């Protein structure tokens, strides 16, 4: 081969490599935690859903980025007048990644498996009201409930309710087979999981040809990998203090959204003096939410005035009702016979939002005469002392379960709020399927607990991600723990 031929061949190879490198047909996504296995129907680990939800596995319904619930494998449904039966009509022509047909028998298998007595499903309670699942025909499934549950379509959108096939269930933890727009292609344990485009997808096909999820637990290493452009995005970026640096760099975009994590100053409603609504109201007015967000979360978080996610369509902004007003707080304490203040405990679990936020909250409470003794506890101790033992005055915790306002209807729940009217409202909500009526009830629920000043509502935990500037379609909000790539693409 002549020198000129060698140069030409080398140039051609470099050009080919460059074309491959800049084809923009795949993504590499960083995430902090590696899944323990790949079965979303038998573990609570959010990392499983982060990789697989919607990408590989699908349910009858599904969450969108704004928290709404839309059709998934079920294209439509009818609900009986008494709310006790749901008839789902399945999309036709759906196949699993192994080529087998997805039909009503698979839906029955999946739901029966999830609710079985020996089920290991982490969210088995989602299916507790299902009395039977019956195959009407290959494209139709009837789900009968033991009592009306207006949350059923919401429940079926969880990753724990995805449809799986009996043919592939034995290997699901290491070789998941779903119906989604991507197929599982490999797992290098301790390093990464890769997906490839499902060429036979029944719905709108993915734009990307493939994706790799790279596991980087160390925040410093995560920062270095994104900055070096070794990653195309990092979901739930673990070092918020670095985000301004990315935000100022034109190579990147910072996605700031909302999660399902309501971060609250939980208050023991049965323990004096918190059994007096004036004292709970004083707590609320003693808190400067923005100072907590700035000091503990580097400015990331959305102030809330009730226990509800701001990205939800039924959200009501009630922050003005408990605005920062230390003089009002002092006056309320005086009305309650506590003009000289009082002492209490503030139990703080390990997360920085609690430890850093707790220091700020304690300082704010001290300004109105409330002396909160900080007690740092590990999670096991928090669960034993606070959650189960109810032996606390105040604590700070983020409630991350989706749309969990129903916990306020449980008088034995750890903050011990007992309001029969609210409990009746939740019972009515669960029995209601009409979307407009449910919206109105959810708004009423938010207002009720805000009016009762049950807890100090601090902020909604932010969903913080970093991505290259030309990557589009990533969720900003996190209505469930998912890195949904089905609509992700590179800008032209």
C-alpha positions in Angstrom: 0.0 0.0 0.0 1.4 3.4 -0.9 1.9 6.2 1.6 -1.0 8.1 -0.1 -3.3 5.1 0.2 -2.4 4.7 3.9 -3.2 8.4 4.5 -6.5 8.1 2.5 -7.5 4.9 4.4 -6.7 6.5 7.8 -8.6 9.6 6.9 -11.6 7.6 5.8 -11.5 5.6 9.0 -11.3 8.8 11.1 -14.2 10.2 9.2 -16.2 7.1 9.7 -15.4 7.2 13.5 -16.3 10.8 13.7 -19.6 10.1 11.9 -20.4 7.4 14.4 -19.4 9.6 17.3 -21.6 12.5 16.3 -24.5 10.4 14.9 -26.5 11.4 18.0 -28.6 8.2 17.9 -28.1 7.1 21.5 -27.6 8.5 25.0 -25.6 7.7 28.1 -27.4 8.6 31.3 -25.8 8.9 34.7 -27.6 7.8 37.8 -26.4 7.4 41.4 -27.8 4.0 42.4 -27.6 0.7 40.6 -30.8 -1.5 40.7 -30.5 -4.6 42.9 -32.3 -6.5 40.1 -34.6 -5.8 37.2 -38.0 -6.8 38.3 -40.1 -3.7 39.1 -42.9 -5.9 40.4 -41.0 -7.4 43.3 -38.8 -4.7 44.9 -39.2 -1.2 46.3 -35.9 0.1 44.8 -36.6 3.2 42.8 -33.5 2.6 40.6 -35.4 -0.3 38.9 -38.1 2.0 37.7 -35.6 4.7 36.8 -34.2 2.4 34.1 -37.2 0.3 33.1 -40.4 2.3 33.6 -42.1 2.9 30.3 -38.8 2.2 28.5 -39.0 -1.6 28.8 -42.1 -2.3 30.8 -45.6 -0.8 30.4 -48.8 -1.0 32.4 -52.5 -0.6 31.5 -52.1 3.1 32.3 -49.1 5.2 32.7 -47.8 8.5 34.2 -46.9 11.4 32.1 -44.2 14.0 33.1 -46.9 16.3 34.5 -48.3 13.6 36.8 -51.4 12.9 34.7 -52.5 9.3 34.1 -53.1 8.4 30.5 -53.8 5.1 28.6 -51.0 2.7 28.2 -51.5 -0.9 27.1 -55.2 -0.3 27.6 -56.4 2.0 24.9 -59.7 2.7 26.7 -61.9 1.5 29.6 -65.4 1.7 31.0 -66.2 2.0 34.7 -69.5 0.7 36.1 -71.9 3.1 37.7 -71.2 1.6 41.1 -67.4 1.9 40.6 -66.9 -1.8 41.2 -65.9 -3.0 37.8 -63.3 -1.7 35.2 -63.5 -3.1 31.7 -60.2 -2.5 29.9 -59.9 -2.7 26.1 -56.3 -3.5 25.1 -54.3 -2.2 22.2 -54.1 -4.8 19.5 -50.9 -6.1 17.9 -48.8 -5.7 21.0 -45.9 -8.2 21.4 -43.4 -8.7 24.1 -39.7 -8.3 23.2 -39.4 -12.1 22.8 -42.0 -12.0 20.1 -44.9 -13.5 22.1 -48.3 -11.8 22.0 -49.4 -9.6 24.8 -53.1 -10.2 25.5 -55.7 -10.4 28.3 -54.2 -13.6 29.7 -51.0 -11.7 30.4 -52.9 -8.9 32.2 -54.7 -11.4 34.3 -51.4 -13.2 35.1 -49.7 -9.9 36.1 -52.4 -8.6 38.3 -53.2 -11.9 40.0 -49.4 -12.4 40.6 -49.2 -8.9 42.1 -52.1 -9.4 44.5 -51.5 -13.0 45.4 -51.1 -14.0 49.0 -47.4 -14.9 48.5 -46.8 -11.8 46.4 -43.5 -10.1 46.9 -44.7 -6.9 45.2 -43.5 -3.9 47.2 -46.8 -2.1 46.7 -49.1 -4.9 47.2 -51.6 -2.6 48.8 -52.3 -1.0 45.4 -54.1 -4.1 44.4 -55.9 -4.9 47.7 -59.3 -3.8 46.5 -59.2 -6.1 43.4 -61.6 -9.1 44.0 -61.1 -10.7 40.6 -59.5 -10.3 37.2 -61.4 -12.0 34.3 -60.5 -12.5 30.6 -63.5 -11.4 28.5 -61.7 -12.1 25.3 -58.1 -11.7 24.1 -58.4 -7.9 23.9 -60.6 -7.3 26.9 -60.1 -7.6 30.7 -62.6 -7.1 33.4 -61.3 -6.1 36.9 -63.8 -6.4 39.7 -63.3 -4.6 43.0 -64.5 -5.5 46.4 -65.2 -1.8 47.1 -65.0 1.3 44.9 -61.6 2.8 44.6 -61.3 6.0 42.6 -57.5 5.6 42.7 -57.5 2.4 40.6 -56.4 4.0 37.3 -53.6 5.8 39.2 -52.6 2.7 41.0 -52.3 0.7 37.8 -49.9 3.4 36.4 -47.2 2.5 39.0 -44.1 0.6 38.0 -45.3 -2.2 40.4 -48.3 -2.8 38.1 -46.6 -3.3 34.8 -47.6 -6.2 32.6 -45.3 -9.2 32.5 -45.5 -12.5 30.7 -45.5 -16.0 32.4 -43.1 -17.2 29.7 -40.3 -14.9 30.8 -41.1 -14.4 34.5 -38.4 -16.8 35.7 -35.6 -14.7 34.3 -37.1 -11.3 34.9 -34.6 -10.2 37.5 -31.7 -10.5 35.1 -33.2 -10.5 31.6 -36.4 -8.4 31.7 -38.8 -8.9 28.8 -41.5 -6.2 28.4 -43.5 -4.5 25.7 -41.9 -1.1 25.7 -40.2 1.1 23.1 -36.8 -0.2 24.2 -35.5 -3.7 24.8 -33.0 -4.8 27.5 -29.7 -5.6 25.9 -27.1 -6.0 28.7 -26.1 -5.4 32.3 -22.5 -5.0 33.3 -23.0 -5.2 37.1 -21.3 -2.5 39.0 -21.1 -0.4 35.8 -24.0 0.0 33.5 -27.3 -1.3 31.9 -27.9 -0.9 28.2 -31.1 -0.8 26.1 -31.7 -0.9 22.4 -34.6 0.3 20.3 -37.6 -2.1 19.9 -38.0 -2.1 16.1 -41.4 -3.9 16.5 -42.9 -1.5 19.1 -46.7 -1.4 18.9 -47.0 2.4 19.6 -45.0 5.5 18.6 -41.4 4.3 18.2 -38.5 5.7 20.1 -36.3 8.2 18.3 -33.1 6.9 19.9 -31.5 3.7 18.8 -30.2 2.9 22.2 -29.4 4.0 25.7 -26.8 3.3 28.4 -27.4 3.9 32.1 -24.1 4.5 33.9 -23.9 4.1 37.7 -21.8 6.7 39.5 -22.4 6.9 43.2 -19.8 9.5 44.2 -21.0 13.2 43.7 -17.5 14.4 42.8 -17.1 11.7 40.2 -20.6 12.5 38.8 -19.6 16.1 38.4 -16.4 15.2 36.6 -18.2 12.8 34.3 -20.8 15.3 33.2 -18.3 18.1 32.9 -16.0 15.9 30.7 -19.1 15.2 28.5 -18.7 11.4 29.2 -22.4 11.5 30.0 -25.2 13.0 28.0 -27.3 13.6 31.1 -27.4 12.8 34.8 -30.8 12.2 36.4 -31.3 13.3 40.0 -27.9 15.0 40.1 -26.4 14.3 43.6 -24.5 17.6 44.1 -26.8 20.6 43.8 -24.0 23.0 44.8 -22.5 22.3 41.4 -25.6 23.1 39.4 -24.9 26.9 39.0 -21.6 26.0 37.3 -23.5 23.8 34.7 -26.2 26.5 34.4 -23.6 29.0 33.4 -22.0 26.7 30.8 -23.6 26.8 27.3 -22.8 23.1 26.8 -25.4 22.1 29.4 -29.0 22.6 30.6 -30.2 22.2 34.1 -33.6 20.7 34.5 -35.3 21.8 37.7 -38.7 20.2 38.4 -40.8 18.8 41.2 -40.8 15.4 42.7 -43.4 13.6 44.8 -41.4 14.5 48.0 -43.3 16.8 50.3 -40.8 17.9 52.8 -42.5 18.8 56.1 -42.0 19.8 59.7 -44.0 16.9 61.0 -45.8 17.7 64.2 -47.1 15.4 66.9 -50.7 16.5 67.0 -51.6 14.6 70.2 -48.6 15.8 72.2 -49.0 19.0 74.2 -48.7 21.8 73.3 -49.2 20.8 69.6 -52.7 19.6 70.4 -53.6 23.3 70.3 -54.2 24.6 66.8 -52.9 28.0 67.8 -49.5 26.5 68.6 -49.4 24.6 65.3 -50.3 27.9 63.5 -47.6 29.7 65.3 -45.1 27.1 64.1 -46.2 27.7 60.5 -45.8 31.4 60.8 -42.4 31.0 62.4 -41.0 29.3 59.4 -39.3 31.1 56.5 -39.5 28.5 53.8 -37.3 30.3 51.3 -34.5 30.6 53.9 -34.7 26.8 54.4 -34.7 26.2 50.6 -31.7 28.5 50.1 -29.7 27.3 53.1 -30.4 23.6 53.0 -31.0 23.0 49.3 -28.9 25.6 47.6 -32.1 27.3 46.4 -33.7 24.3 44.8 -37.2 23.4 46.0 -40.8 24.7 45.7 -42.5 26.2 48.7 -45.7 24.4 49.7 -48.6 25.2 52.0 -50.2 21.8 52.1 -49.3 18.1 51.5 -49.5 18.1 47.7 -47.2 18.2 44.8 -47.2 21.5 42.8 -47.0 19.7 39.5 -50.3 17.9 40.0 -53.3 19.4 38.1 -55.3 19.6 41.4 -52.7 21.6 43.3 -53.8 24.7 45.2 -51.1 27.2 46.3 -51.8 27.7 50.0 -48.4 29.1 51.0 -49.9 32.6 51.7 -52.0 31.1 54.5 -48.9 30.2 56.5 -46.6 33.0 55.3 -43.5 33.8 57.4 -44.7 36.2 60.1 -42.7 35.8 63.4 -44.7 38.6 65.2 -48.0 36.7 64.4 -46.4 33.5 65.7 -45.5 35.2 69.0 -49.0 36.6 69.3 -50.5 33.1 68.7 -48.3 31.6 71.3 -49.4 34.3 73.8 -53.0 33.5 73.0 -52.3 29.8 73.7 -50.9 30.8 77.1 -47.3 30.3 76.0 -46.0 33.9 75.9 -42.7 32.7 77.3 -42.4 30.0 74.7 -41.7 26.3 75.4 -39.3 23.5 74.8 -39.7 20.5 72.4 -37.6 18.0 70.5 -36.7 18.0 66.8 -35.7 14.6 65.5 -33.6 14.8 62.3 -32.9 11.7 60.1 -29.7 11.5 58.0 -30.6 13.3 54.7 -29.1 16.7 54.3 -32.5 18.3 53.7 -33.3 17.2 57.3 -30.0 17.8 59.0 -29.2 21.1 57.3 -32.8 22.2 57.2 -33.3 21.3 60.8 -30.5 23.6 62.0 -32.3 26.5 60.1 -35.7 25.6 61.4 -34.5 25.4 65.0 -32.9 28.9 64.7 -36.2 30.2 63.3 -38.3 28.7 66.0 -35.9 30.1 68.7 -36.7 33.6 67.3 -40.3 33.2 68.5 -39.5 31.5 71.8 -39.7 27.8 70.8 -36.6 26.0 72.0 -36.2 22.8 69.8 -33.6 20.4 71.0 -32.0 18.8 67.9 -31.7 15.0 68.1 -29.9 13.5 65.1 -31.0 9.9 64.5 -30.3 7.2 61.9 -33.2 5.9 59.8 -33.7 2.8 61.9 -33.9 4.9 65.1 -36.2 7.4 63.4 -38.6 4.5 62.3 -38.5 3.1 65.8 -38.8 6.3 67.9 -40.8 8.7 65.6 -42.7 6.7 63.1 -43.7 3.7 65.2 -43.2 4.9 68.7 -44.6 8.4 68.1 -42.2 9.7 70.8 -41.3 13.1 69.4 -42.4 16.7 69.3 -41.2 17.7 65.8 -39.3 16.0 63.0 -38.4 16.8 59.4 -39.0 14.3 56.7 -39.8 14.1 53.0 -42.8 12.0 52.1 -42.0 10.6 48.6 -45.0 8.4 47.8 -47.1 9.7 44.9 -50.3 11.6 45.9 -50.2 10.4 49.5 -52.6 13.0 51.1 -54.7 10.0 52.2 -52.3 9.4 55.1 -54.0 12.3 56.9 -57.1 10.1 57.2 -55.2 7.7 59.4 -55.5 8.8 63.1 -52.8 6.2 64.1 -50.3 7.6 61.6 -47.2 9.0 63.3 -48.3 12.7 63.4 -51.6 11.6 64.9 -54.1 13.9 63.1 -57.7 12.8 63.8 -60.3 14.7 61.8 -63.5 12.6 61.1 -64.6 15.1 58.4 -61.3 14.6 56.5 -61.6 10.8 56.9 -65.1 11.0 55.4 -63.7 13.1 52.5 -61.1 10.5 51.8 -63.6 7.7 51.9 -65.7 9.7 49.3 -62.7 10.4 47.2 -61.8 6.7 47.0 -65.4 5.9 46.0 -65.5 8.5 43.3 -64.3 8.0 39.7 -65.5 11.2 38.0 -62.3 13.2 37.3 -63.9 16.6 38.0 -65.4 15.5 41.3 -62.1 14.0 42.3 -60.3 17.2 41.4 -62.6 19.2 43.6 -62.2 16.8 46.5 -58.4 16.8 46.3 -58.5 20.6 46.5 -60.8 20.5 49.5 -58.4 18.0 51.1 -55.5 20.3 50.7 -57.4 23.2 52.2 -58.6 21.2 55.1 -55.2 20.1 56.4 -53.8 23.6 55.7 -56.7 25.1 57.7 -55.9 22.7 60.6 -52.1 23.5 60.4 -51.5 19.8 60.8 -47.8 20.1 60.0 -45.3 22.8 58.9 -45.3 22.5 55.1 -41.8 23.4 53.9 -41.1 22.6 50.3 -41.5 20.1 47.5 -38.2 18.3 46.9 -36.8 19.4 43.6 -36.0 17.1 40.7 -32.5 18.2 39.6 -31.0 16.9 36.4 -28.2 18.0 34.1 -28.1 17.3 30.4 -26.3 18.4 27.3 -27.9 21.5 25.8 -29.2 19.8 22.7 -30.9 16.8 24.4 -34.6 17.2 24.5 -37.6 15.4 25.8 -36.4 14.5 29.3 -38.8 14.8 32.2 -38.2 17.9 34.4 -40.7 16.7 37.0 -40.6 13.3 38.6 -44.2 12.1 39.2 -42.7 8.7 39.6 -39.1 7.5 39.8 -38.5 7.1 36.1 -36.0 8.2 33.4 -38.5 8.0 30.5 -36.6 8.0 27.2 -39.6 7.2 25.0 -39.8 10.8 23.7 -36.1 11.8 24.1 -34.2 13.0 21.1 -31.3 15.2 20.0 -32.1 18.6 18.5 -31.3 18.9 14.8 
